[in-house]
Amino acid sequence: MIVISHLGIEPAYATSGLLVGLLVGLTGVGGGSLMTPLLVLLFGFHASTAVGTDLLFASVTKTVGTTIHNAGKTVDWQIVRRLATGSIPATILTLIAIHHFGVESKGVATAISLTLGVALLISAISLLVKDKVIAIATARNPDFGLHTSFWLTVLVGFVVGILVSLSSVGAGALGTIALFFLYPRIPIIRVVGSDIAHAVPLTLIAGLGHWYLGSVNFHLLESLLVGSIPGIILGSYGARYAPDWLLKPSLGVVLTLVGLKMLTA
């Protein structure tokens, strides 16, 4: 593959980062559900390398998003702490399990591929029914998210921590859809901002764990970030004009096909 400039940027990887960043900006769906299968299916990276690299990729991009949301006071740090109470231990336990069985072992690769495929399918379904979910959630008891959802939020964090550590998918679509149910009276923008803020420590810890296990490709990471940053900017501006009724169903179909492919690969 051709390498350009002294930085060693791979054009194909940077282009992939650009396209994924563009789609994330347009739809709001996390890059893990797009980038990880792309690295595995198109570029042939080992599943663990794709996941580990994408986790650090997500931690960088979502740090920027958290900064913006925090400045706009659209992060509920109480929700973030509740999610992290479950997700951080789950992440550590999952990384220990991966280390025990061997990051390059066939069993771990199979577990990652299966988890990724299932997570993609669930993300696709969540994306397609998101509007209906919001309508149902907003009709619930207005006090539900204030007093009774502490342990449920911790449980959601725990499940998301396992999924993200194994597949890099789940912190975005799955976490957000769960929070819509648990906190129906909180403005949607605060739910989104809180979920993005929670993804930063989650993906950072999981990514550093994969780095320790030797499953992060920093050359790949550099190329992806070079493309994704302008892609996210363009996508965010384009989202003002792109038809929502077309984008989300189309992306849902793509995630479904990719998920099925990961399950049968």
N, C-alpha and C positions, 0 to 999 in steps of 0.2 A: 504494500500500500504506500502511496506517495506521502512523504512528510514535507511540510512546508515550514519555513522560517526556522530560526535558531531555537525557538521554543519547542519545536517538535510537535506541532499541532497536526493531528490527523484530520484531513478534510471530511472524510466520511463520518467520523465520530462527532466532529463539530456540527456537521449538517444535521445529524440525528438529534443532537442537543438543541439545535435551533428549532427543528420541527416539534420536538416534545415540549420545549418551552413555549412555543407558539400555541400549541393545543392546551397546555395548562393555563396560559393566560386567557384563552378564549372560553374555556369551560369551567375552570376552577378545580378540576380533578387533578389529584396529585400525580407527579411524574413517575412514581414507582410502578403504577399499573401500566405504564406505557414503556418506560425506559428499560426496565429489567427484562421483559420478554423480548424486546428488540435486541438487546445485547446477547441474549441466549440464542434466539431463533435466527437472527440475521447475521450476526458477527461471530457466532460460535463460541462465545465465552463460556467457561464453566459456570454453572448456576451460582455457586458460592461467590465467585469473583464478581459476577453481575450484581448480585444482591449487595455485597459489601461495598462496592464502588458506588452503587446507586444510593446507599444509605448516607454516605458522606456528601454526595451530590445533593441530596434532599436537605441535609442539615444546613448547608451553605445557603441554598436558595430560600429555605423557610426562615432562616435567621433574618434575611432582608424583609420577608413578608411580615414577620413578627414585629420588627422595628416600626414598620409602617402602621400596623394595626395598633400597636401600643401607643404610638404618637396620637392616633385618632381615638384613643380610649375605647377600643373595641376588643379588649382582651379581659376576660373574667379570670383572674388569677386563682380564685378559689376552685373553679372547675379544673384549671390546669393542674393544681396541686393534687386534687382528687384523682385525676387520670394518672398522674405520675406515680402516685402511691401504689397503684396496681401495675403500671407498665414497666417501671424501672426494675423491680424484683423479677418480673416475668422475663424481661430482656436478659438480665444477668443469668437466670436459670437456663434460658434457651441457649445462650452462648456457651455455658458450661457443658450442656448436653452436646452441642456441636463439637466442642473441643474433645470431649470424651470419645465420641464415635469417629472423629477425624473429618476435618473440613473438606478433604478431597475424596472421602470415601463414597462408594456407590450408594450406600444407604442414606447418607446426608443429602447427596445430590437428588436422589429420588424424593426424599421428604420435602426438599425445597421446591422441586418442580410440581409436586402434587399440591403443596400448600399454595404456591403461586397460582396454579390453575384454578383452584377452588376460590381463592381470594379474588381473582379477576372476575369470575362468574358472579360472585356475590356483589362485587363493586358495580358490575354492569347492571344487575337487577336493581341495586340501590339507586343508581343514576337514572334509570328509566322510570322508577316509581317515586322519585324524590318529591315531586310536587304533591302527590297524594299523601305521602308520609307527613309532610309539613301540615297539610290540612287536618289530618287525623290528630297529630300531636298538639296543635293549637286548640283543639276542642277538649283536651284533657283537663283534669283538676288543676287550676292555676297554682295551687300550693305544692303540687307534686315535686317540682324541681327545687323547692326551697328547703324541704325538710326530710323527705323520705328517700332521696336518690343517692345518698352518700355512698353506701356500699355497692349499689348498682353501678355507679360511676367508676368506683375502684375496680369492679369486676370487668367493666368494659375496657378499662385501661390495661388490665391483666391480659385479656384476650388479644387486644390490639398489639400489646408488647410482644406476644408470642408470634403473631402473624407477621409483624414488621421485621422482627429479628430473623425470621426464616425466609421471608419473601420480599421484603421492603414494601409490601402493599398492605394497606389497611388504615394507616394514620389519617388519610384524607377522606375518601368516600365512606368507609365503614365507620370511622370515628365520628364523622359529622352526622351521619344518619342516626346513630345511636343517641347523640346529644340532642337531636331534634325531639326525640321521644322523651328523654329524661328532663329536659329543660324547655318545655313548649312555650313558656311565657317570656323567655329571654329573646331579645331581637336576634334575627338570623345572623346579622353581621357579627354579633358578639360570639355566637356559637362558632362561626367560621374562624374568627380571630383567635378564639381560645383553642380550637383544634390545631390550628397552625402553630401557635405558641407551644403547645404540648409536644408537637412533632419534633421540635428542635432538640430538646435533651434526649428524647427517645431515639431519634435517628443518629444523633451524635454518639451516644453511648453504644448503640448497636454497631454503628460504623467503626468506632474505635476498637470494639471487640473483634470485629471481622479483620481489621488491620492487624491486630495482635495475632490473629490466627493465620495471617498471610493471605487473606482473600480480598485485598484492595489493590487495584491497578491505578496508581497515581497519574501515570501518563494518560490513561483513558479518562480519568477524572478531570484533568486539566483541559483536554479537548472538549469534553461535554460541557463544561462551564463556559468556555469561550463561545460556544454556540447558544447555550440556553439563556444567558443573560439578555442579549438583544431579542431573543425569541419571546421571552416573557414580557418584555416591554412592548413589543409589537402586538402580541396577543392581547395584552391588557387594554391597549387602545382599540384594537379591532373588535373587542367584545361589545363595545358600545353600538356597533353596527351589524354584527353577525346575528342572524336569526336563531334564538334559543331553541325554537321548536325543531330546527334542523340539526343543530350541533349536538345536543345531548343524545337524541336517539341514534344518530350516526356513530357517536363515540361508544354508546352502549353496545351497538352491534359489533363494532371492532373489538371491544374488550371481551365480548362473548366468544367470538371466533378465536381470538388469541388464547383465551382461557381453555377452550376445548383443545386447541393445538398443544398447549403445555401439558394437558392431562394425557394426551395420546402420544406425545413425543417419546 
